[in-house]
Amino acid sequence: MLITMGVHFNSSAQTTPAKPQPIPTRQVSGIVKDSTNQGVIGASVTLTSSADTLRGSTNEDGVFVFRNVKSWVFTLDVRSLGYVAKVISGKYNDATPRLTLDPIILKTDSRMLDAVIVNGTPSIVYKTDTTEYRASDYVVRAGATVDELLQKMEGMEVGNDGSVTVNGTAIAKARLNGKDIYGGDVATTIQNLPAEIVEKIQIVDDYGNTAARTGIKDGDPTKVLNITTKTEKSVGNMARLNFGVGTLDQLEASANITRINMNQTLTANGTFMQTPNGIAGGNSSVGRLGSGNNRGGRSGGGFGGGGSGSASGGTSLITRPSFTYRDKFGKKLDFLANYAFRYNDNNTITNSYSEFNNILENNQVEKTFTKRDADNQNFGGTHNINFELEYAIDSANFLQFRPTISLGNTDSENTSRTFQTGFIHQDQTNNSKITGKTPNISGTVAYQHLWLRKPGRVFSAEATIGRQKNDNESEQNNFIRYYDGASNNVEKDSTIHRAINTNNLQKNYRASLTYSEPLSELSRLEFNANVERRGYDNSKITSNIDNLNNRSVIDSLSNIFDYFFTQYRNSVNYKYGNNKSKYSFSLGLTGVNTSLVGEKVSLGTKTDQSYFKVIPIARFQLRLSSTHQLAVYYRGNANEPNFDQIQPVRDVSNPQRPIVGNPDLKAAFTHSVVGQYSNYIANSKLNYSVRVNSSITENQVSSNTVPIKDVYGSFKNETRYININGNNKQSVDYSISKQSSDRKYNLSLTGSIDKNRRVAMSNSVKTTSDTWGFKESLGPRINPTTWLEINPYISYDFNKTSYSIADGITQQIWSVSLDGNIYFLKNMQFGYALSKNYVSGINNNVTNNPFVINTMLQMKVFKNKGALQLRAYDLLNQNNFINRTTSDNGFTEIATNPNSRYVMLNLSMNLQKWTGAVGKKNQNIRRRGDGSFF
């Protein structure tokens, strides 16, 4: 709402005609703040004039709005408990339809409540699609970064790898004052920006740029972290430098330089890491002690313990330079540019064990047991460039252009050895080389028009065009040894040497039109028309390579296949309510028409699948207060098959697991119902939330695994694809957080219950696998004094999978951990992380009950602007174990890396200086709800 008001206010002086004509009524709005620049919630505002007596109150942002004000000469009386009342009077332009007043600042009334400081804003406020945390209510040490601040906030889980989840949902992108920073990378943002500049943390359900400006939502939202800066610390410079070496030939180096000046942002960031892939190395960020996932499933901060993860052996070399520039040119043009390059040189060593159930023609179930060792060398780089150009043509028209370019190259060399017993008894050695190129480019143009004399009437149009190309050349050299099932004698062997060239070109086109017509102050009709077309030009050429390296094309394994997926979505929606309403809802219908048309050029045949469905639009939100809400909504999505699933020829990249696509596949459609309840009781510092999700998928693209005989009479599993119904998921996530009044003690209880049914086929016989899991975690955070942090933690994770054709499997993990910090001698810090896991249900586990101890000793240097840090990982060398994943008809267990015990020495520097924002010509600073400056 403040965005719209700001546009009209700035434009009124520019577009007022030379001879203005008085208008009969007008809209008057403003914002009420306290002396700390925080919006005052629930302040009573009375507007009086010779023709008006209007009363209202401020919303959760401190904003008030009066509509249909008859007089342009009026008086405002503003009052709130704990503040000195303020009365202002004035004469205003009688030809301006929308008046935005300067901020009204209320002073604290020292006579009331004696020494109690009154602050009208609770720590957590729930808005439509946004949860807002006030940073000043969470105490962190001087010099802390944003990730340390997030760890203090209710429902937040922060990993040392920079990942963030809120009530079980992952954050996908990071912004500063409403715009992407560091290319939107969450880890870089929260591990570099200082906590002292943060005013608010906003968790936003983002439906895209068009929805943000029009309020018309379509599709699924992504979770975005938006950081708003304090006005008095919105201008500054920052440099963070780090260098480290380790006993396993690790090297770490990073440099971050950031300049922020209100809406202007300039960043240069670079990271270099050479480290072993391991439990406590490969996934951690520079200068931090291991991934938070090592704490037995806890993704909290600190520096990690041990007990879970999926990393494997080998080494990684990572280089990640990036650049961001954001600025405003004149009064109409906003510009944002992001560039990032990521280079990976990754050597991965894995050892795995799996069991797979086959159904034979007589419905007999046979098992195949597989052990696999692999050594993979992957290296390549990707350039990502994106821009945003926003042009405010005038107060009623807006234009945006968003181009994106991505250029990538990959190379890999892989060696694996596979040993199979049971139903299939054979050994296989595979050597492969793969090179790939992926140049991608796309651009989006968006236009919006507002009717100034009809608030709420909005028209927007958006068009996107994109091109993605993926060219791969693969050389496969396989040696297979076949055994007699009864005697284990070698019967025969086979050598297959082939080249596979794949060229995929995807062209994307998307266009949408939206129109909103207000019916009343709180209701409106929304119309949306959307068409999306994706065209795929694919070719796969398979050749035999003889002993002289001559190649000959195998026609039966080669194919040229083009197909198009087109989706039309047309909707009409009645919407009631706004940010101030106690309740709001949306009701409507969407017609979805999908078409999948393909042509097998090499075979001269065609396929044509069409699908039409009418789905409801249903969303209800009840706002009992700014800190108490309930929301329920439905959504539906269609997804087309991918190239591997739809190509009509056999893919023999793995000769013993060929894949055959199905050109007659239909698009899958998923129905989902989501409910969320959140309540923050400010006086008790108690926050609890529950999220329930249930989904069912029609025409799910699933696999049909068929055992077939090869030319030597042995069996191999061939994967085919079908449409099948019956797949569904249900989940419940809950979180309860209780903090003491001084926020020195924080008790957090989180949990989840998940149920998942997967339907597939084995030898054309329908099979089901039902998985359900339960996880409960209790994690207090205790800071009794400024020099002591204690964070005990305990969790229980239960997972059970039942198969319709075989015995089920059960896994249980108890995790107990303790981590924290001790600060002493003014400039010293000792950190610790201890984790003990008790694992049952995995017989091949390397260490069933690993006990992992990590420690850190840090000394502040250079007048507290630098730090020298010594970190020791896995002192007992027990952080290695098995990770299990389940599939439709079996499971796989992967052994993790034993290289988890080592020592790191780091030297870091942190230089920064921050000052306040100053308005032009000493005018008052005005900001939008996302933190951006007018």
N, C-alpha and C positions, 0 to 999 in steps of 0.2 A: 504494500500500500504506500509506503514511504517513497518507493521508486517512482510510482505514478505521480505523487504529489510533487516530487522534486522536479520532474520533467515539466509539469505545468507551471510551477513557480518560476523556473528559469526562463521559460518561453514567454511569460506574460509581458515582460518589458520589451521583448523583441518584436512581438507580433501585434501589440496594441495599435490600432489605427490612429491616425493623426487627430481625428475627432471622435473619441469614444462615446458610445451611446450607453446610458445607464441600463442595467438589467434588473429584473424584478426580484430574483433570488440568487443566492450564491452558496458555495460550500466553504466552510471555515474549518481549518485543521491546524494542529500543532503538536508539540511533544513536551511533556513535563519531565524534568530531570532533577536529580539531587546534586549536591555540591561535588560528588565524585563522578559525575557524568553518567550515572546509571538512571535508566528510565524508572519512573515512579508508577507502580501498578495501583489501580483502583483510586486514584486521586479524583475528588469530586470537582467538576468543572461546570460553572453556571455562566451562560451568556445572556445578557440583558441589553435591550435597546428600547426605543420608543415603540417598536412594533414586534419585539421578540422577547420571550422568556423561555430559554431552553436549558435543560439540565442533562448532564452525561457524566461519564467517568472514563479514565484512561485504560487502555488495554495492557497486555503483558509487555509491550514495548514502551509504555508510557505515552501512547498516541491517543488523541481524541479527535473526533470529527463531528461537526454539526452541518446538516444539510438543510436546504431551503431557508436560509437566513435572509430575512426581508430587508434589513437595514445594513448599510455599509458603515454606520457609526455605532459602535457597541462597546460593552464593558465585559471583561472576563474576571470571574472570581474563582481562584484555584485553591483548594484545601485538601490536606491529607494528614492523618494522624501522625504526630511526631515532627511535623514541619510547620513553619510559620506561614500563615495564609498570605497569598499574593493576589493583588487586584491590579489589572492593567486596563487602560482605556485608549481608544484611538479611532482615527478616521482612516478609511482605506479606499482603494480605487473602486468606484461604483460600477465599473465596466468589466471587472475581472470576475469570471465565473467560479474560480477556485483560489481561495486565499490560503497561503501557507505561512503561518506566523513564525517568528523567531522562537527558538527554544525558551521555555519558561523554567527558570531555575528556582527551586525551593530550598530554603535554608533549614537546617535542623533546629527544632525548638528545644533549647537547652532546659527549659522549665518543665518539660514533660518527661515522665519516666525516669527522673533523676539522672543517674549515670548510665542508663541503658541506651545503647546506640540503636536507633531505629533505622532499619533498611527495608524498604517496601517490596524488594524483589527477592523471591526465594532462590535457593541455590539451583534448582532445576525447574524449568518451565517447559510445558508441552504445548506446542503450536501445531497447526496443520502441517503435516509432513516434516516437522522440525522439532528436535529435542535440544534444549539450550541449557548449558551449564555456565554458571557465573564463576570465573576463574579465581576471583579474590577470596572465595569461601574455602579454597583448598590450599593448604600450607605446604610449600616446598622449600628446600634450602636454596640459598643464594647461588646463582650460577646454574640452576637446574634447567633442563631442556623440556620441551613440550611433552615428550613421552613420559617423563617423570610426573608431570602434572596430570596426565590422563590416567595414570595408575591409581591416583587418589580418587577418581570420580566413579560414582556408582554405575555398575553395569559394564564398565570398561575392562577389557583384557588386552594387555600390551606385551608383545613378544620382543626379545632382544634382536630378532631379525627385522623389526620395524613393522610387523603385522599388527593390526588393531581389529578387535571384534567388539561389538556392542550388543549385549544380550544374545550372544551366539551368532550374530550376523557380521560378516567381514566388511570392513571399510575398503572401497575400491579406489578412491581418489581423494587427494588433499587440495584444499584451496586456502588462500589468504585473502581476507576481505572480499570474498565473492568470486575470485578468479584463481585459476590453476597456478600453482607455484612449483618450481622444480619439476615441471612437466606433469604435475599431479601425483608424483611419487610419494606415497604415504611415509615410507621409512625415512627418506631423505628429509622430508618436511619436519617430522616430529623429533628427529634426532639432531637437528641443527638449530631450529628456531628456539630462542630462549623463552622460558615460561614467564619471565617478568614482563614481557610486552603484551601478554594475552589478556583481553577483557572477557571474551566469551568463547566457549567451544560449542559449535553447532553441529549436530548430526542430522543430515538432511536426506530425505527420500527424494532423489533427483530423477525427474522424468524427462530431462533434456532442456535445452535452451528455450525452445518454443513454449513448452509448458510453464517454464519459470516466468515468462513474460505475459502469457495469456491466461494461465490458470487452467487450461484445458489439457487433461492428462490422458495419455494413451500408452499402453505397454507396461512393462515392469520397471519399477524404479531401481536405481543403484544407491547404495549408501555412500555418502560423501561427507568427509570431515572438513568443515569450514572454520577457520580460526579468525576471529576479529581482534584487532589490536586495540590497546588503550589509546585514546586520543592523545594523551600526554606522552606516549611512547610509540608514535606512528611514523617517526622520522629517525633514521639511524643507519649505521654501518656495522657490519659484523664480519669477522674472519675467524674461521676455525681450522686448525691444522693438526694433523696427527701422523705419527710414524711409529711402526712397531716391527719387531723381529721375534721369531720363535725358534724353539729347539728342533722342530721338524721342518726346517727350511721355509717357514712361513715369512711372508712380508706383507705388511699392511701400510697403506698411505692414503690420506685423504686431505682435500683442501676444499673449503667452502667459503666463498666471498659473496655477501649479500648486501644490497643497498635498497632500503625501503624509504619512500617519501610519499606518504599518504597513498594515492592510487598508483604511484610509480613504483615499480619493482624491477631490480636488476640483480640477477644471480649468476654465478659461475661455480660449478661444482664438479669435482673430480674424485674418483675412487679407484684405487688399485689394490687388488688382493691376490696373494698367492698362498694357498692353504690346502691342506689335505681335506678331501671329502670325509667328513666324520661327524660323529654325534655332537662334538663340541667345537667344530671348526668350520666346516664348509658352509653353513647357513647363517653364521653370525655376522653382525655388522662390524665395521671397523671400530676398534677400541672397546668392544664389549665382549663379555665372557660367555659365549655360547647362546644357542637359541633358547627362547623361553619354552619351547615345546619339550625341552628336556626335563621339565619339572613334573614328570609323571602325568603329562596332559595339561598341566596348568600353563597358560600362555602369558603369565604375568611377567613383570619386569625383573629387576635384579640382574644376575648374570648366569642363571641357569643351573639346574642340577642335573639329573639324569634319569633315564628310565623309559623313554619312548622316543620315537623318531623314525625316519625312513631313509636317512642318508646312507651311502654305501662307500666302499673304499675308493682310493685313487686320489687325484689332486685336481685343483681348479685354479685357473688364472682368470681374473675378472678385471676388466677396465671399463669404467663408466663415466666419461665426461658428459656434462649437460650444461645448458644455458637457458635462461628465461629472461625475457624483457617485456615489461608491461608499462604502458604510458597512455596519457590522454593528450591529444593534439587539438588545441583550441577547445571550444565548448561542445563539439559535435562528434569528434572521432576518437574512439577508444581502440587501442592496438595491443595485442598479446602475441608473443612469439615464443615457442619452445623448441629447443633442439636437444636431442640426446643420442649418444652413441653407446652401444653396449657390445663389448667383445668378450667372448668366452673361449677358453681353451681348457676343456674338461676331460680328464681321464677318469673313467668310472670302472670300478671292479665290483661285481656282484656275484653272490652265490644264492641260489634259490632252490626250493623244493615245492612241488605241487602235486595235487591229486585231482584226477578228472574222471567223472563217471560217464561211461558210454552205454547206450541202450542198443542192443543188437536186434536183429529181425524177429527173434522169438521173445522179445521183451525182456531178455536176460540182461542184467546190469553187470558190466565189467569195469574194473578200475585200471587206469594207467598212472604209474608213478614216475615222476620226472625230476631229475636233478640237473641243474644247469649252472655252469660257470661262464662268466662273460667278462671281457675286457673291451671297453668302448672308448675310443678317442674321438671327441667331437670339438670342433672349433669353428668359429664364424663370428661375424659382426653384423649389427643392424643399426642403420641410421633412421631416426624418427624425427620428422619435422612437422610442426603444425602451427597454424596461425589463426587468430581471430581478429576480424576487422568489424567494428560496430559503428554505424553512422546514424546519428539522430538527425534525420532530415529536417524535422521540426518537432513541435511538441506532440504531433499526432501521428507521425510516420517514422518508422525505424527500419534499418536495413543491416543485415549481418552476413558476412562471408567467412567460411571456415574451410580452408584447404588443408589437406594432410598428405604427407609423402613418407613412405617407408621403403627403404632399400636394404635387402639382406642377402648375405652369402653364407652358406654352411658347407662344411666338409666333415666327413666322418669315416673312420676305419674301425671296424668291429670284428672281434674274434669271439666265438662262443663254442662251448662243448656241451652237448646235451646227452644224457643217459636215461633211457626209458625202459621200464620193466612193467610186467603185468600184461594187460590186453595187447598193448603195442610194445614190442621188445626190440629196441634198436639203439644205436649210438649215432650221433651226428656232429660233425665239425663244420663250422660255417665261418668263412671269411668274406667280408663285404666292404666295399668302398662306395660312398654316396657323396655326390656333390649336388648342391641346390642353389637356386637363385629365386628371390621373391621380391620383385619390384611392385609396389602397390601405390596407387595414387587415388585420391578422392577429393571432392569438394562439395560444400553445402552452401546454398544461398537461402536466406530467410528474410521475409518481409512482414511487417506488422503495421496495422492502421487502427488508431483509436478514434472514436467519436467523442470529441471533447464535451459537447453539450448533451451527450447521452452516456454517462459513466456506466461502464460494464459492457458496452457494445464494442466488440473487438473482431477484427478480421486478420488472419495471418495465412501466409503461404510459405511452403518450404520445398525445396527440390535438392536432391542429392544424386550425384553421379560418381561412380567409382570403378576402378579397374585393378584387379588383383591377378598377378601371374605367378605361377609356381612351376619351375622347371627343375626336374631331378634326373640325374643319371646315376644308375646303380649297377655295380658289378658284383655278382654273387658267385661264390665258389664253395660248393657243398660236397662233403664226403660223408656217405651214409654206410653204416655197417649193420646188416640184418642178422638176427640170432634166431636159432630154433628155440621156441618157447619152452620146451621140456628139458633140453640138455644144455642150454646156454652156449651151444656151439655156433660159430659163425657160419652162416649158410651162404651169404653172398655179400658183395659190397657194390656201391654205385658212386660215381662222380658226376656232379652237375655243375657246369660252368656257363653262366648266362649273364647277359646285359639287359637291363630294363630301363628304357627311357620314357619318362612320364612328363607330359606338358599339360598343365591345367591353366586355363584362362577363365576368370570369373569377371563378369561385367554386372555392376549393380546400378539400378535406377530406382529412385524413390521420389514420390511427390505427395504432398498432403495439403489440404485446405481445411481451415477451421474457422468457424464463425460462432460468436456468442451474442445472444440477444437477451438483454435484461427484461424480466417480466415485472419485477418489483425491486425494492431495495435489497432483498435477500435471496431472490430466486432468478434463475435464468435458464434459457434453452441453449444447448451447445450442439453444433453440427460438425461432424468431422468426416472427411473423405480422404482415404489413403490408398495409394497403389504402390506396390513394391514388386520389382521384377529382377530376378537374378538369372543371368545366362551363363552356362558353363560350356566351354569348348575344351574337350578332353581327348588326349590321345595317349595310348600306351603301346609301345613297340618292344616286344621281347625277342631277343636273339640268342642263339647258341654260339658259344665260343669254342673253337677246336684247339688242338695242341699247338697249332701255328698261329694262334690268335686271330684267325679269320672268323668273321661273324656272318651268320645266316638267320634271317628273320623267321620266326615261328608264327605263321598266320593264325593258328588256333589260339595263341596266347597274346595276340595283338588286337588292337581295337581303336577305332575313332568313334567317339560317342559325344554328341551334343545334346544338352537338355536345358529347359527353361522352367523356372519355378516362378509363378506369378500369384500374388496375393492382393485381393481387394478387400478393404475394410471400410465400411460405411456405417456411421453410427449417429444416433440422435439420443441426447441425454438431458434429462431435467435435473438441475442442481439447485439445492437449497442450502443457504447458510454462508457464513463467512468466518473470519478469525475470531469474531466477538460472539458468535452464536453459541448457545448452549449445546445445540445439536446441529448437525448438517448431514445431508445425504445426497446421493446421486442415484437416479434410476433411469435406465434406458435400454436400448437394444443395439447390437452390432451385428451386421451381416458380413460374414467372412466367406469369400469365394476364393478357392485356391485351384491352381491349374499346374500340372506337371506334365510337360510335353518333351519327349526325347526322340532322337533319331540316331540309329546305329548306322553311321555312314558306311562303315566297312562291310556291313551285312545287308544294307538297303532296307531295313525294317524300322518301324516307328512305334512309339508308345504314347498314349494320351490318357492322363488321369485327371479328373476334375472333382471338386468337392465343394459343397456349399453348406454353411451352418449358420444358424442364428443363435447368438449367445447373449446372455443378459449383461448389463452394466449395473452393478449393485455395490454401493459403498455407503456405510453408515458410520458416523463418528459422534460420540457423545462426550462433550467437554464439561464435566461437572465443575471444574475450575481450571485455572491455568496450570495446575500441577496434577490433575486427575482426569484421565480420559480413557475411553473405550472406543475401539475402531474394528469394524468387520468389513471385509470386501471380497469380491470375486474377480477373478481374471482368467482369461483363456488365450492360449497361444498355439499357433501352428508351426511345425518344424518340418522342413523337407529332408529327405535322405541325403547323405553325403556321397561323394564320388565312389568310394570303395563299396558302399552298400548298393549302389544302383548300376555300376558298370556291368555289362552282360558277359564278360569274359573272365577266365580264371586268372587270379593273381597268385603267382608262384614265387614271390619274393622269399618265402619260407617254403621249400618244396614239400615239407612234411605237414604243413598247415596251410593248404591252399585256400583262397577266398574266391567265392563266386557271387557277384552282385545280382540283383533282381531288378530289371528295368520296369517292372509292373508295380513297384512299391508305391504306396500312397503316402501323403504327408500325415505325420502324427499330430494329434491335437490333445493338449493338456488342459484340464479344468482344475483350478485351484481356488480354495477358500481359505482366507487368512483372517485370524482374529488376534487382536492385541489389546491388553489391558495394562495400564501404567498408573502408578499413584506415588507421589512424593509428598510425605507429610513433613512440612518444613520445620515445625516446632520440635518434632522428634528426630529429625535427621534420618528418617526412615524412607527407603525407596524400594518398591517391589513392582515387578512386571512379569507378565505371562504372555507368551506368544504361541498360538496354535495354528498349525498348517496342515491341510489335507489336500491331496491332489490325486487325480486319476487320469490315465492317458488312454485315448482311443487310437487304434491303429499304430501302436508302438512298434517301431522298427526293431526287431529282435533277431537273434541268431538261431539257426538250425544247424547243429553240429552233426554231421553224417560221417560215420566211418566208411571209408571206401578202400578197395584194394588197389595197390599200384601194380606196375608191370612185373614186379617180383613176387607178387602174391601176398605181400605184407599189407597191413592196414595203416592208414593215416587219416587224420580228422580233417574233413573239409567243412568250412564255414559257409553257410548260405544264409540269406536274409529274407525275412517274412514280415508281414504285418500281423500283429496279434493283440488281443485285448486282455485286460486283467491286471496290468501293472498299476500299482498305487502306492502312495506314501502317506504316512501320518507322523507328525512330530509335535512335541510340546517342549518349549524352552522356558525356564523360569529363573528369576534372579531376585534375591532379597539382600539389601545392603542396609546396615545400621551403623551410623557414626555417632560418636560421643559429641557433646556440645562443643568441646574444644577441638574436635576432629583429630585427637591424638590416637583414638582407637576406632578401627573400622572392621566390622564383621560382615563378611560376604558369603552368602550361600547361593550356589548356582547349580542347576541340574537340567537334564534333558531326558526325554523318553522318545525313542524313534522306532517306527515299524515300517518295513519296506517289503513289498511283495514284488518279485521279479518273475515274469513268465517268459519261457523260451521253449525251444524244441531240441530234442536229441534224437537223431535218426527219425525225424518227422513225428515223434511222440511228444505231446505237450508235457512240459516239466515246470515245476514251481520251486522257488526258494524263498522262504520267509525269514527275514532277519529282524530281530528286535533287540534294542539296546537300552541300557539304563546307565546314566552317569550322574553322580552326586559329588559336589566339591564344596568343601568348607575352608575358607582362607582368611583368617584374621590378618589385619595389618596393624602393628602396634608401634607407636612412636611416643613413648612416655616422656622422653626428654629430647632436646635438640641433638644430642650426641648418640642416640641409640635408635635403631630400627630393627624390629623383630617381626618376621612374617612366617608363622607356621602355616602348614597346609596339609590337608588330607583329602583323598578322593577315592572313590570306588567306581570302577568301570566294568560293566557286565555286558557281554555280547553273545547272542546265540543265533545260529543259522540252522534252519530245518529244510531238508531237501525232500522232494516227493519221491525220488528214486534212490536215495542213499541215506546213510546215517548222518545225523546233524553234528555240528561242532559247537563247542562252548568255550568262551575265553573270559577270564576274570583277572583284573589288575587292581590291587590295592597300592596306593602311592602315598607316601608320607615324606614331607620335605620341610626344610627350615632354611630360610635365607634372610639376609639383612645386612646392616652396616653398623660399624662403630666408629665414631669420629673422636679423635683425641689430639692433644698437643697443638690445637688450633689449625694445623695444616696437614694432619694425617687422617687416613681413612683405611679401615680394615673391613673387607667384605667377605661374606661366606655364603655358601649354598650347599646344603646337604640333602640328598634325596635317596630314599630307599623304596624299592618296588618289590611287590610280591606278585608273581605272575603264575597263573595256572591255566592249563588247557592247551599249551604249546609245548609238545614233547621235545621238539628239536631245539628249544631255546638254548643259546650259548650260556647265558647267565640268568637263571630263573628269578633270582632275587638280587639284582645289582644294587650296590651301595656306592653312590658317587659323591665325591667331595671336591668342590671347587673353591678356591680362595683367591683373594686379591689384596694387595697392599698398595696404597696410593699416597703420594706426597705432593702437596701444592708447592709450586716453584714460581719464580719470576713474579713475586708480589701477588700471588694467587691468580695470575693470568695463565699459568701453565700447570701441567700435572705430569708427574712421572709415575707410571703404573706398572706393577709386576703382577701377572695373573698366572695361576697354576690350575690346570684342569685335571680332573679324574685322578686324584692322588692314588687311589687303589686299583686303577686300571680295570674297572669292571663295567664300563659303559658300552657294552656290546650285547646284542640280543636279536631276537627274531621279530619281524613285523609281518603280520598276517592280513591278507585281503581275500575276500570271498568273491566268487563269480557265480554264474547261473547254475553250473553243475560241478562245482569244486572249489578249491582254494589254492592260494599260493603263499609261501612263506619266504621272506627275503632276509638274509643275514646281514647285519649292519657292520660297519667298519670298526676294527679293533684299535685304530690309531687315534685314541681319544685322550691319552696322557701326554701332556706337553706343557711348556712354560712360555709365556709371551711377555715381552718388555715393550712398553709404549711410552712415547713422549708426545704430549698434546699441548696446544696453545689455543686460548679463547680470548679474542680481542673484540670489544664491542662498545658502542656509545649510542645512546638513544635520547631523543628530545621530543617535544610535543609538536603537534601539527598546528599551523597558524593559518587562519583564514585570510584571503586576499583583502587588502585594505582594512585589516583588523576586524572583519566581519565574523560573526559566530560560525563555528564549525557545525555543519549539518551532515548527517550520515544516514545511509540506508540501513535496512534491517540486516543485510549481509556484511555490514562493516565498511562498504565502499563509501567514498566521500563525494558529496555533491560538488 
